[in-house]
């Protein structure tokens, strides 16, 4: 009986310590984002231990290229259903490779009129944030409406997908595709838990997110070297008033004990220098990593 009482007491103390440290993390994050010339939205969730924290977690924020994760989910769902195959080839016309947009695919195949597999399109889009690849994938899965429908079917609200990358070249359209940080974290969690895709396609998407070549000085810079991070970034250009609509990084981080946490960071209406915004994302990530690492010692 004494042993049971001792166990209950230790569990209670542990919960108190975790609650206190969560509040400490929130205070740290608030200090990090204070006085920054941007609206910041943060959502954090421990996937295995369920610790949660958010700042402006229910605020609608522009997604930018983060929505390429949603498109990849919809495309791989079609693979799960047997409607598409990763080795299936698609003809890419030259006029689909638009100029004046980020496109490693166009750089590799400037003349177009080539066949690329679905696997290649996904890697260009997810790992390298190719805007042309994104819109080609969107067409393959039936457009924004079908992606929106698929995400809604996952039981997640507060995500809106209405325009493609080409349409987002218009400033007002940068604010059309939106999400809340909490909705993003919930989607990341469901994805990692295998509740959206089959195991094989889940593992595939996770890996090409780990291989992301963009945002090296963002979330990744806030983590110890060699830490596994499966993430997707998004950023807009600035307008004539030096206003940046958004800069975002969302991802799943692997801890030393094999557990994971989902982290969604959204910056909106930014007038900071780009390098300062990148450091802000890294600092938020670093503080979050320290919190979860410290929990391993409790």
N, C-alpha and C positions, 0 to 999 in steps of 0.2 A: 504493500500500500504506500509505504514511504517512497519507494522507487517511482511509482506512478505520479505521486505528487511532485517529486523532483523533476520528472520529465515535463510535466505540465508547466511548472514554474519556469524551467529553462526555455520552453517554447514561447511562453508569454514574454519573457525578457527579450528573446530573439526578435519577436514581432515588434516590440517597442523600439528596439535598436534600429530595425529596418525602417520603421515609420519615421524615426528621428532623422535617419540618414537621407530618406527620400525628401523630407522637408529641407534638409541642408543642401541637397542637390538642386532643388527648385530655387532656393535662394541664390546659389552659385550661378545658375543659368540666368536668373533675372539680373544679376549684377553684370554678367557677360554681355547681355543684350541691351542694358541700360544705356541711354544716350546715343544709341546707334541710329543713323538716319535710314531706317528701314522698319517695316512691320515684320515681326518675326513670329512664326508659328512652329511649335515643337511638339512632337508626340513620341513618347518612349514606352516600350513594353517589353518586359522580360518574357520570352516565349515559353520557357519552362517554369519559371517561378512566379510569373504573372505580375511582377511589380509594374506599376503604371505611373506615368506623370505626363502632364501636358501644360503648355503655355499657349494661349490662343488656339487651343486644340480644335475648337469648333468653328474657327474662322475660315471662310472660303478663300482659297489662295490659288493664283494661276499655276497650272501644272507645268507648262512648257514641255520639254522633252521627257519629263517623267512619265507622260502618258504612253510612251513607247513600251513600258512595262505592261500596261493594260492591253495594248495591241498584241504583244507577244503572247500573253495569256490566252487571248481570244484565238490567235492563230494556232497555238499548240493544243487548244481544246479541239480544234478541227482535226488535228493529227490524231488525238485520242479517239475521235469518232470515226477515223478512217477516211475522212474526206480529203485530207492532205497528207503528204509524206515529206519527211525532212530531205529525202534525196530527190524529190520531185523538181523538175526543171521548169523554169518560166522564162519566156522571152522578154528581155528588157529593151525597150525601144530607146533610141537616142533622145527623143523628145520627152521621155520620162525622167531624164537626168538633168534637172533644172540647174541653171547657172545661179550665181549669187546666193547660194545656200550651202550649209555645211554638208559635204558629201564625199567621204573617202571613196565610195563606190564610183562616183563620176571621175574622181582623180585617177582611179585604177583603170577605168574603162571609158575614157573621154568620148569615144565614138559610139558607145552604146551598141545596140543591135546584137546583143549577146544572150546566152542562156546562163542563168544562175539558179542554183538550187534554193529551196526554202531555207535550208540550213545556212547558206551564205547570206541570204537576205536578212535572216534573224541576227546573225553575227554582226553584219554591218549596222543594223538598226539598234540592237541592244548593247553590244559591246563597244561600238564606235559612234553611236548616236547619229547615224546617217539619216538626214531628213528626206532624201529621195527614197531610200529604202523603206522608211516609215510609211510614206504615202503609197508605195507599191504594195506593201503588206496590208495596209488599210483597204485597198481595193480588192485584194485577194480574199479578205474576210467579210466583204460586203459593206464596207464604209463605217463611218462613225456611229451610225444608228445601231448597227449590229454589235459593235464593241460596247456601246452604252448598255444595250439590252443584256449582253452577257455579264457585264459587271453587276448590273442590278439583280440578275438572277442569283448572284452569290450572296445576296442578302445584305449588301453594303450600300448605304445611302450616302448622300452628300458628295457624289462624284458625277461630274458633268463632262461629257465628251461630245463636241459638236463640230469642231473644225479640224482640218488636217494641217500639216506643217506649211504647205504652200499658202494656205489661207491665213496662217499666222504671220505672214510677212506684213499684213496690215496691222497697225499699232492697236486699234481697238479690239481686234480678234485675239490679242495676247491674253486678254482677260476673260475669254469665253470658256475655255476648258479649265475647270476648277475642281478642287478637292479640299476637304479639311485635312489637317495633319492626322487627326484621329482615324479618319476613314482610310487613309493611306496605310497607317500602321496595322489596322485590322486586316486590310487586304494582304499585306506582307506576311502577317501571322498565318492567315488561312492558306496562303500559298505554301509557306514553309511546312505547315502541318499536313500538306497533301490533300487539302479539302477542295482544291480547285482543279488540279490536273492529276493525271496518273503518275505513279512513282517515276517512271522513266523520263517523261517529259518535264516533271518537276525538277529532277536532278539535272537535266539538260539546261533548262532555263537558269537555274541557280548558278551553274558553272559559267555560262556565258555572261552572267552578271558579275561574277567574280573576276572575269577577264576584261571588265570595262576599262577602257583606256582613257576615258575622260574624267575630269575632276580629281586629278591626282593630288592637287593642293587643297582639296576641300575636305570632305569627311575622312578620306584615307589618311590625310596628313595629321589628323588628330589621334590616330591609332598607333600602337607600337609597330615597328617595322615587321612585316611578315604576317600580320593579323589578317585572317580571312574576312573579307568584306564583299558581299554580293549587293551591288547597288546600281542605281540609275540616277543620272543627273538631269538638270534642265536649267537653261539660262536664256534670257532675252538679250537683245542689243539695247543700247540706250537711245533715247530720242534727242531732239534738238536742245532740250532743257537739261540734258545729262541725267535723265531719269531712267533707271533700269526697272522694267516691269517686275522681273522675278529672277531669282537664283535659288535653285533647290537641289537637295541631295537626299535620297531615301535609300535605306538599305537594311541588311541583316548582318550583324556582327557576331563572329564566333569567339567565345571566351576561352580561356585556358583550360577550363574544366569540361569543355565540349558543349556547354549551354550557349544560348544565343539571345540577343536582344534586337528588337526592331527599332529603328530610329528614323523619324521623318522630320526633316528640317526644311522649312519654306521661308524665303525672304521675299517681301513684296514692296514695291514702290521705293526702290533703293536709290539714294544719292551718294552713298559711300563710294570710294574707289573700289575697283574690282578686287584688288589684292586684299583690301580690308574686309570685304564681304567673304572672300575665301577663308581668311583667317578666322572670321566669326564662326563659320560653319565648322572649321577645324577645332576651335576652342570649345564649342558646344559638344562636339564628339568626344574630345579629350576628357571633359568633365564627366560625361556619361560613362565612358569606359572606366574611369577611376571609381565611380560609384559601384558599378557591377563587379569590378575586380575586388573592391573592398568587401563586398557581400560574401565573397568566397572565404573570407577569413572569419566570418561570424559563426 
